[in-house]
Amino acid sequence: MATEVKTTCPYCGVGCGVIATVGDDGGVGVKGDPDHPANFGRLCSKGSALAETLDLDGRLLYPEIDGERVDWDEALDRVAERFSRTIAEHGPDSVAFYVSGQLLTEDYYVANKLMKGFIGSGNIDTNSRLCMSSSVAGHRRAFGADTVPGCYEDLELADLVILTGSNLAWCHPVLYQRLAAAKAARPQMRVVVIDPRRTMTADIADLHLAIRPDGDVALFNGLFKHLAASAAVDHDYVSAHTSGFAEALSAAGTLDEATLAEATGLAISEVAAFFRLFETTERVVTCYSQGVNQSVAGTDKVNAIINCHLATGRIGRPGMGPFSLTGQPNAMGGREVGGLANMLAAHLDIEKAAHRDQVRRFWGAPALASKPGLKAVDMFRAVADGRIKAIWIMATNPVVSMPDADAVEAALKACPFVVVSDVLKETDTTRHAHMLLPSLGWGEKDGTVTNSERRISRQRGFLPPPGEARADWWQLAEVGHRMGFSGAFAYTSSSEIFAEHAGLSGFENFGRRDFDIGAHAEIDRPRYDELQPFQWPQPRGTESVTTRFFADGGFYHPDGRARFVAAASGVADRLSAAFPFTLNTGRVRDHWHTMTRTGKSPRLSAHIGEPFVEIHPRDAMELGLSPADLVALESPYGTAIVRALITERQARGNLFVPMHWSDQFAAKARIDALVPPITDPVSGQPASKNVAVSARRFAASAYGFAVSAAKPRGLDCAYWALAKAKSGWRLELAVGRAPEDWVGWCRRIFDLPGEVEPIGYADGPSGHRRLAFFDGDLLLLALYLAPEPVAVARNWAVEQLSISHGDLRLRFALVAGRPGADKPDPGATVCSCFNVGVTQIVAAVRNGCRTVEAVGQTLNAGTNCGSCRAEIRGIVDGCLAAAAE
């Protein structure tokens, strides 16, 4: 009989509830949880495809030392011995943990307790440093604590929603759908999107401000000055609950129209329209994400936004407030337990002696760290220069995701002792580990996560642990025991850790700290197993309720007042004659982080199967680029080769490249290798949205596209990009110098049997070549080569891997690269949920579908997660416009 388990999605910070169904045959189905208050049953394309990512292909199943399998006792003894010896010889700051928003709160808590409490160093930081630390710093400066004032419902209650530095449609799709539904129900609602790119989020925008990169502080300082001269300022609120208004206003500068236009790159009419909307609308929510945080001025951007809400008193009331949209599923949980190097658990401050004393006494930790540790960028610098001699990396892939990623890789290569806990054996980071520890993955591990609206939910296991994989908290506790700290790490379940975490949050709190879940300090395993999603705070003796902060003041600075923070309006210009383009990095709709999970799903790779650079048509023309050409990008730190996507969505002089592709999926597309290791001076967050680069056409002698049943190995092309496909793999490639023997190349790369002979043809004058290898009626490999980017019906070619080719006509059609009239090519995938391609949507429009809804009724496209609706609308509008000409 099938069993259902309620759990939580492991992707973005929305924190959607998921129901996993395990059938009698072990098969898993996934659907949204209609009772979860984050998503009410909705899931995005990634969440909908979770069941497709649960296979054990590539899993790390056993502990390894220097590539050799060992048992857990030997592995854990080695970790404890090396860390202990390093500490004895070089001090506690010679070791470090680098952790992740992919960890559960219980894992995070034990890691923080071991490093800060018992090893006695602050050297534990997290990949959340790369996405949300500027928000943390801005909250702490303004509010006195890392407090998100509002909740998701505010996006639906607001009359004006501002989305700045947030491609909500692709990065937080379920929230986007909630907002889109609210706007459809209340057409008078206004949405403003502030982003240098015209992203899919702008589909619902009443006003899109294509701001100059890093122009946000100037824009919100200008808004602050405008509000101060209007009737919108809530003088009673400012007087009763804040300080520093006059000073911050003065620091904002004069910002006349010409200065503001120069700093923001916007027309004065656009700025005036935005200012007027904010001034005259009472219920305003300003949502911000990585486009704000990932900047050398990220903290100032956050505070410039908060200043506008404090000045108008639009905070903590329904439909009002600044709202930080968290990137990872448990970045918030990590913040709660002190996962950042400059914080203590339970939102206590490591800089404050009284707070350190509280944690020391609660943990019984006499060696508690007395100062902040190294933040992520500085941590890997310390690995490189030898100050850190042993590092334990958990559930993250810094060789891909850190700025100056090549330098991070070199640092790990030179580090005397590198431990990596992960679910996959082969990542760009695990290849440099002396020790690999197999961790539980989603569907196996058990604990809690906290989403962007402060809602804590259970992530429950519904699959047995594979091989010898173990929970991250168990690994940490066992090492703590072996290092001599047995009493502090005698945990037998995640429920015990959660209870301790809750107890610390309420310990000597007395309402002085925002984070308090003391109501759960005595939770036992049965109640933990049944724990329902709840929003913090929930002090001891209280029930779970939806809460907002600061409507009536009550800030966490000693005087109870918020601080207006002076934010500098200057924009850093990093461009030069050698590096004339501004590179912006980010996410795509259907992939996540470094693709260790989403790369397993053919459906998710069908939408975008290779790394690309968005470039404006005029810039492309000046560089001599045609659509689908390859582009070589370079900065002083690294290089990349990606596919050209020429589009007017991108502003002139600006480029966009996604951050997902690693050396496991592409030849040279680790885009963070180009990002400089410069950081916000307050938060330590890297600046990943404003990178000076050069761009040029990459000349290749031959381009290729292949579909294969087996995964290619040892690819030796100048450019290649690999993606999982139904029944096999799809491969894009380009070579600087073509092999003399393509058949021999195919046999070597795809490990083809020697007795299998290809069919195909070579057209000498045109340079086109086709090769196909069959084993009986089954296709093993089809390779299409041309002197220019190959024009092949790609999705149709992928389908050929799963059909029989007993009919010779099918084989000849395959070699030609074109489906017959009875098998139309669906075109590039638009809707991943239902595998609907652009050609099918165009055909539906030509057959009378005039709206997104009509296309959905005909093809189902856009009717599940809705993430593709903006793309569908663009196709519909384009077809109708073309028909009207």
N, C-alpha and C positions, 0 to 999 in steps of 0.2 A: 504494500500500500504506500502511495506517495506521501511524503512528509513535507510540510511547509515550515520554513524558518524565517522570521522577520529579522532583517539585518539592515545595514546601512551601506550605501554606495561608497567605493574607495577612490573616487575621482575628485571632483572639485569641492570647494568649500560650501556648496549649497547644502550638502548633507542629506541627500534624498533617501527616504525609506525604500527598502527593497524587500520583496518576498521571493525567496529562493525555494523552488520545489525540487525535491530529489525523488526521482522515480524508482521503482523496484529494480530497474536495470542499472541504476547509478547515474542515469542521465539527469542533467540539471536544467531547469527552466527558470527564467527570471522575469519578474514583472514589478511594476511600481506598487508601493504600499499605499492604498487609498486613505489609510488612517494616519499616515505620518504628516505632521503639520508643515514640513518643509516643502513637500512636493504633491501631496494629496493624490498620489497614484501616477503622476507624470514621471517619465524618465527620458533622458536625452539619448542620442544614438549610442554613445559610449556605454551608458548604463544598460541600455536595452541589449547590448551585445556582450554583457559580462559572462554569460555562460560559455561563450566562444573562446574565452581566454583562460579556461581552467585546466587545460591539458597539461601533462607533465613533460611535454617536449622542452628540452633545455633546462629543466629544473635542476637545481643543486640539491642533492638528496642526502649527502653524507659529508661530515667534516673532512677537510683536506688540509694537509700541511705540505707546502711546496709541491702541490699537484698529486700527492699520494693520499689515499683514503686512510683515515685513522678513526678511532672511536672517540666518543664525546669526552671521556675522562682525559685522554691524552691531549685532546685539543684544548679543553678548558684549563688543564694544568699548564699548558704551554702559554696561553694568554696571560694567566695570573702570574706565572713566573717571570715572563718578559716584562710585563708592566711593573711588577714589584721591583725587579732588578733595575729597571730604568729609573724608577722613582728613587731608589736607594742611592744610585750613582749620580743622578743629575737633578733630583728634586721633582716635586709633583707637577710643575709646569712643563716638564719634558714629555708629557703624554697628553693625549687629547681624544675626545669623542666627536665625530661629526655625524649628526643624526638627521631625522627626516620627518616631515609632515605626513609621511606614509605610515609612521609608527602609530600604534594605539596609545592612548593616554597612559595606560599602565606601563607600557614599555618605556615611554618617555620619562615617566616618574622615576622608575628604578635607575635609568641611565643618569638622570640628573642627581639623584641621591648618591649614587656611587661616586661620580666624579666630584661634585661640589661638596658633598657631605663627608666622604670618607677618604678618597684620594687627596682631597684638599686643594683642588685647583678649579678655577672657573673655566677651564678649557673644554667646555662642551658647547658647541654651536650647532645650528640646524640649517637645512636648506631653506627653511622659512625665512632666514636672513635675506635670501635672494628675492623674496616676493612680498613680504608684509612687514618688515622691520621698520620701515619709515612710518607706516601707520601706527605701529606700537609707540615709536618715539613721539609722534605728533600727539597721540592720545595722552601720553604721560606728561608732555609739556603743557597741554591745555587743561586736562581734566585731573591731573595728579595720579592717574591710573590708566592702565590699558583697557579702557571701557568702550565697547560698542554701544552707543546709547539706544538704538532702535531695534526693530525687528522687520521681518520680511513683509508683514502686513502693511507696513508704512508705504511700500512701493505701490500698493493697490489703493491706499487711501489718499495719497498725495494728489494735488492738482498740477504740480510741476515736478517732474523727475529729471534730474540732470545726471547724465552718465558721462563721466570724464575719465579718460584713460582706461576705458572698459569696453571691450568688444563682447558685451553681455550675451549676444545671440550665439556666439560660438564658445565662449569661455564659461558661462554660467547659463546654459540654455533653458533650464527649467525656470529660473527666475525671469528670464526674458519672456517665456511663454506666459507666466503669471502677469507680467507687466503688459504684454500685448493684449491679453484677455481683458485686463482692467481698462485699457485704453479703448478697446472695442466697445465695452459696456458703457463707458463714459467718454464720448468723443471730445468733450471739452478739456479733458486732461491733455497737458502738453508735455512733450519729451524733447529735451535738448541733448544732443550727442556732441561731445568735445573730443576730437581725435584727429591727428594729422591725416589719417586714412579715412576714406569713406567705406567703412566696414559694413558687414551685413546688419549690424545693429542699427545703422542709420536708416534702415528700411522703415522704422516706425517713428523716425525723428521728425518733429515739426521744424526743427532748426539744427543743422549740422554746422559746427564751427571747426573748420579744418585748421586748427591751431598750429603755429610753428612749434617744432619740438622744444620742450622745456619752457614754453611760454605760459604755462599754467599759473605760476605765481603772479606774474604781471596781470593776467586776466582777473584773478580773484582779488588781488590788491586793488585793481581798478574798480571791481564790483564793491569792495569794502568802502572805498572812497565815495562811490556813487551812493551807496546806502546811507552813509553818514550824513550826506547832504539832503537826504529825503526824509519822508515821514515814516519810513519803514523801521527805523531803529526803535527797539523796545527799551526806552531809557530806564524804566522801572526795573526790568530784568538786569540790564547792564549794571545799574547802581547797586542792586541788592546781591547779585551773585557772581560778579566778575571783577577783575582788576586789570589794569594795563591798557584800557581802551584808547586813551589819548596817545599814549606812547606808540602803540601799534599803528594807529592811524597816521601819526607823523612819520613813522618809518616807512610807510607805504609809498611816500614820495608824492610828487605832484601828478605824475602820470597824465599829462595832457593827451589830447586825442592823437597827435602825431607820434608821441612816445609809445602810447599803448598799441597803436597800429603796427609800429615797427617791432615791438617786443612780441606781439602775438601773431603777426602775419595776417591779421583779420581786417576786413573792411570796417570802418567806423559804424556803418549802418548795422552790420551784424552784431557788433559789440553793444550798440545801443539797444537793439532788440532784446538781446540776452539780459542786459541789466534791467530793462523795463519789466521783463517777465518775472525776474526774481523779486524785484521791488514790489510788484503789485499782487503777487501770489502768496497767500499766507501759508498754505500747506506745501512745503518744498522739501524734497529729499535729494541730497547730492550723493550719488554713489560713485565711488572711485576704486580703482584697482591698480594693476601693474603699471599702467601708463603714467600714473601719478607717483607710485612708490619707487619704481626703478629709475632713479635719477640722483645726480649729485645734489639736487635741491628737493629730494623727495619729502623730507620732513617739513621743509618750509611750504611745499605745496599743500600738504595735509593741513598744516596750521592756517594757511591762507583760506582754505575752504571752511575750516571750523570757525575762524574769525567771523565770517559772514553769517553763520548760523547763530553764534553767540550774540552778535550785534542785534539781530532781529528777534532773539528769544525763540527761534524756531528749532527747538531741540527737545527731545524727550516727550513730545506730544504726538498723538496719532497723525501720521502723514508728514512728519517733520523731522529733519535731522541729517547730519552727515553720516554716511554709511560706508564702512570699509568692507569690500567684497573680498573674502579670503580666497587665496589661490588653491590651497591643498585641503584634503579632507580633514586633516587634524592639525592644521597650523594653529588653530585656536587652542586646542588641547595642549599642544606643546608650549604655548605661551603661558597657559595656566600652571604648568608644573615647572617653569623655569628653564625651558629648553634652550633659550637664548643665553649667550655667554654673559650678558650684563643683567640678568634677572635671577631672582630666587623663586622657588616654588610658591604657589598660592598668591601670586602677584605681590610678593614681598621684594624689597629692593636690596640688592647685594651691597650697595654703597652705604646703607644705613646700619649702624652697629646694633641698634635695637632690633631690627628685623633679622639680622644674622643671629642674634642671641635667641630669638624666638625659634628659628629653625633648628639651631644647634641643640636647644633643649628638647624640642619635640622629637628630633631624630636620635638624640643621644650621640651627637657627632662632634667630638672635640676638635677634629681637624678641619672643620668647615672652612671653605674658601673665604678669604677676607677681602678679595677684590675681584672685579670682572675679569673674565678670561678673554682670549683672543676671538674676535669675530671672524666669520668664515674666510674672507679674503686674507686677513692677517694670519689666520691659522695656517693656511697652506703656504704662505710666505715663510712662516716659522718652520714648517716641514722642509721647505726647500733649503733654508740656510742652516738646518741642523739643530735648531732650538727644540723642536719637537722631534723625538726619536722613535715614538711608537704612537700609532693612531688606529682607532677602531671606527670604521665607517659602517653605518647601519641604514639599510633600506633607501639608499640614494646612490647616484651615479655622477660624482663631481667632475670626472674627466670629460663629461659631456656638458654638464649644466653650469659649472663655475665659469666666471669670466677668466680670460687669459688661460683657456683650458689646456693649451699645450704646456704651459708652465706648471699647471697643476699635475698633469701627467708626469712631467719630468721630476717633480717633487716626490711623487709617490714611487717612482722608479728608484730614487736615491734613498728613500726612507729605510732605516734599518728593520722596522717591523710594522707591517700593514696587515690589519685584520679587516675582513669584509664579511658582514652578515647580509645575506641576500636570498632571494628565491631563485634567481637564475645563475647558472654556472658561468656563462660567458657574457660579460658586459665590458665596456671600455675601462671600467674601474677594477673589476675582479681580476683582470689579466695581470695586475700589478700587486696582487695580494700574496703575502707569504702564507696566510691562513684564510680559508673559506669556511664559514659557518652557515649551515642551511636553516633558513627561517621559514616560518609558516607564512602562507599567502592568504589573500582574501578568500573567504570560504572555509578556511581552516582555523584562523586565529580568532581570539575571543577577548573582547574588551569594549572600550568606549571611545567615541570621537566627539568633538565639539564643532558645530558648524558656525557660519558667519554671524548668525543671530543669537549666539551664546546658547544654542540648544545642544544638550548632551544626549547622544543616542547610543544604543548598543550595536556593536558589530559582533555578530554571533557566528560561530563556526557551524557548518553543516556538512563538511567533508572530513574524512579522517586525515591525519597528518601523513604526507607521503614520505617514504623512506625513513630517515631519521631526523626530519625537520622538526625544530622546536621553536617555541615562542621566544621572541627577542627578550622579554622580561626574564624568562627562565635562564637564558644564556648569561645575562648580566648578573642575576642573583647568584648563579653558580660561580661566576668569577669573583664576585664579592665575597662569597664564602671562602673560596680558595686563597683570597688575599688576606684573610684573617678577620673579616667583618661579619662573621656568621650570624650573630644575633640580630643584626639589622636587616638581613636579607633572607630570613627563613620563611619565604612565601611559598605557599602550596597552590595558590590559584590567583587569577587576576582579580577576583572579587575582594580578596584580602588587600591587595594593593589599592584598589579603588576606595575601599573603606578608609585606609590610612591617608590617602590623598584628600578625601572629604574631611577627615578629622583635622588635618593640617590647615585646610581652608578656614575652618571655624575656630581654630586654636587662638585664643586671646584676640579675637576679631572685634567683638563688641560693636559691629557696624562700621568700623573704621576702614575696612577694605571692601572693594566691590565684589571680589570673587569669594563667595561663601556658599558651599554646598554641604554645610555641616549636618543637614537633615539626613544625610546618607552615611554618617560616620560609623554607624553600627550595622550597616547593611550586611546581611549574610548571603550565602551562595544562592538559596532559593529566591530571595527577593532581588538579588542582582540579576539572576537569570530572567526574571519577569520585568525588569526595570523598563519603564516606558519613557519615551523622549520627554525631557524637561528642560526648561530654560533656567539658567542661573541669573541671579542668586536665589538660593533656597536655604536659608539658615535653619539651624536646628529648631524643630517644633513648628515649622511652617509647611504649607502645601505648595505644590507646583502651580505657578501662575505665569501668564505672559507679562513681562515687565519691560519698562522703558526707564532710562536714567535721565536725570537732570532737568526735568520740566520745572521743578521747584528748587533748583540749585542742588545742594548736597554734593559738591565736588570733593575730590579726595586730596587736595592740597591742605596743609595744616589749617589754613584759615577758612576752609570750606568754599573758597571761590575758584572759579575757572580763571585761566590766564589767557588774555589776548597775547599772541606771540608775534613779534615783529618779523616779517618775512621779506627777504631781499628779492627784488623783482628782476634782477639781471638774468640774461640768458647766455649760457656758455656757447661760444662759437668755436667749434673744434675743427672746422673745415680748413683745407689748404689746397694749394694747386695740386699737390700729390694725392690728396684724399678729399675729393670734392663732393662726395655724396654722404648723406646722413642715413645710416642704417638703423632700422628699428626691428627688434626681434619680438617674437610672440608665439601664439598658439594657432593651431588650426582646429576645425570643428570636431574631427573624429579621432584625433590622436591625443596622447597624454604624455607629458614629460618626455622621457627618452625612449618611449615605445616598448619598454620591456613587457608591458601588458597588452596595450592596444595593437602592437605589431603582430600579435598572434591571430588577430581576427581578419580574415579575408574581406569581410563586409566593411570594416572600418578603413582598410587600406584602399578600397575601391574608389572612394571619393577623391582622395589626393594620394597618389602612390609614390611620389618622389619629392625631394626638396626643391624649392622654387624661390625666385626673387620677383616680387612685384615691382614693376618699373613703369614710369609714365611713358606714353608713346613718343613724346618729343625727345626724352632722354634716350630711349631705345634707338630712335632714328639717328641721333647724333653719335651713338656708339656703334652704329652699323648692325644693330640687332634686329633679327626677325623673330616672329613668334616661335617658341620652342627651341630657340638657340640656347647654347650653354653659355653661362656667364661666370667669369672668374672674378671673385671679390677678394680684396686684400686690405688689411689694416697693418699698422706697425707690429701687430701681435700675431697675426695668422692669416691663413688663406682658406677659401672655400670655392667649390664649383657647384653651381645649381642651375636649374632650368629657368629660362626667362618666361615670365608671365606678364605680358604687356597689357596694362590696364589704366584707364583714367581714374580708377578708384585711388590710385596713388598720386600724391602731389609731386610736382616737378622737384628734382633734386633730392628726393627721398626714396628709399628702398625699404622693402619689408621682406624678411626671411624668417620662417618658423624655426623654433629651437629644438624640434623633436629628433632630428635625424642624427644617428650615432654611427660609429664605424661598423656596427653590426648590420646597418641597413643602407649605407652609402659610402662611396669611396672617400669623399672629402667634403662633408657637410656639417661637421660639428661647428655650428655658427658661433657658439660662445668662444671659440678659439680666436675670433676677431675682436671680441669685446675687451676693452682695457680694464685693468683691475683698479679703476677709480671708483670711489664710494662717497656716499653722503657722509659728511663729517659728523653728523649726530647719530644716525642710525647704523652706519656701516653697510648700507645696502648698495650693491653695485648699480652702475648706470648702464642699463641694457637697452635703452630706448633712443640713445643719441650717440651713435658711434660713427666716427669719420672713416670712410672707406673709399677705395677706388673700384671701378668696375670696367671690365673689357670683355669683348667677345672671346670665348675660348674656341680656338680653331681645332677641329677634329678631322681626321682623314676619312673616318667612317662612323656612322651612328647605327645603333641597333636596338631592337626590341625582341625579347624572347619570352616564351612561356615554357615551363618545364615541370615535369612531375617530381624531379628531385631538386633539392636545394643546391645551387652552384657553390663550389668551393674554390678557394684560391684565385679569385677574380683578379686579373692583372691589367684592367682597363684604366685609362686616365680618369674616366667617369663611369660610375655605375650606381644604380639605385635598385634595391631589392625589396619586394613586398610579397607578403603571403597572399596567395590566391586560392580560390576553390580548387581542390584536388592538386595543388602544387604551388608554383611560384611564378611571379612576373618580374622581368628584369629589363631596365633601361640601361644602355651602355653607349660609350663613345671611346674611340681609341685615337691616340696621336699617330701611331704607325700600325697599320693593319697587319695581323698575322698573315704569313704566307700560306698557311694551311688552316683554313677556318674549320674544316672537318676535324682535323686533329685537335684543334683548340676546343671544339665542342666535346669531343670524347674525354679530354682531360678535365675540363671545368665541370662537366655534368656527369662524370663517371659513367659514360655510356658503355654498354657491352661492345666488345670489338666486332662481334658478328653482325651487329645492327648497322645496315647501310642506309644512308640518307636518300631522300628524293628531293628534288628542287631544281633550281636553275640559277645561272649567273648571266647577267646582261652586261657584257664588257663595256660598251660605249656609255651606258648610263651609270654604271657602278652599282646597280641594284643586284642583290643576291638573296636567295631564299633557300633554307635548309630545313628539312623536317625528318625526324627519326621516329620510327614506330616499333613497338614490340607487339607483334600480332596486330590486333585492331586498336590498340591503345597508343595514344600519342605520348612519347617521352620528351620530345623537345621540338619546338619550332623557333627558328631564328630568322629575323628579317633585318637585312642590312641595306644601307643606302649612304650616299655621300652627304645627305642632308638629314635633318630629323625625320625619322621614319613615320610615314603615314599608313597606319594600320588600324583596323577596327579592334581596339585593344580588348574591350570587354568581351567581344565575340571571340577573339582568339583565346582568351582565358577559358571560356566555356568549352573549348575544344578538348581540354584536358580531361573532361568528365564524360565524354561521349565516345561511342564506338565509331571507328573509321574503317569498317569493313568495305564500305562503298568507296570505290576509287574516286568518284566525283567529289566526295567530301575531302579526300586528301588533296586533290588539285585545288579545290576552293581554299583550303587551308594554306597551301603554298602561295596562292595568289594574294592572300591576306584580306579577302573580301567575302562576306557572306552572300549567299544566293538571295534572290528576290523573295523566296519563301522564308528566309531567316534574317529579318532586318536587324541591323546593328542597333542596340539600345543607346549607344553613345556613352559619353563619360557619365559616371554615376553622380546623380544629384541627391537622391533620397537613399541613404544607406539602409534605413529600416526596411524598405521594400524593394531595394535594388532597382530603382527606376532611373533611367538615363535621360540625358538631355534630348536625344533624338525622339524618345517616346513622348516627352513633354511637348516638344515642338509639334509633333504629329497631333497630339490632343488639342492643342490650340488651333491648329488648322482645321480640325474637325469640329470646332465650335466652342471649346472651353475658353472662356474669356476671363476667368478669375482663378485665384489660387484654390478656392473652394471647389470650383468645377473640376480642376485638374485632380484634386484629391478624391472627388467622387468617382472619377473615371479610372485613375491609376493607383489610388491609395497614397500617392506621394504627399508627404507633409501632414499626414493624419495621425501619426504616432507621436514622435517626440516633438515635431514641429520645427526642428533646427534648420531644416532646408527651406522653409517657407519663403524667406527673403530671396533666396536664389531662384525659386520657382516664380516668384513675382517678377523678378528681373527678366526671366526668359519670356514670360507672358507679355510683359510690357514691350520687350524688344520685338517680339513677333508682331504684335498689334501695330507698333510704330512702323515697322517695315511694310506691313500690308497697307498702311494708310498713305504711303509715299506714291 
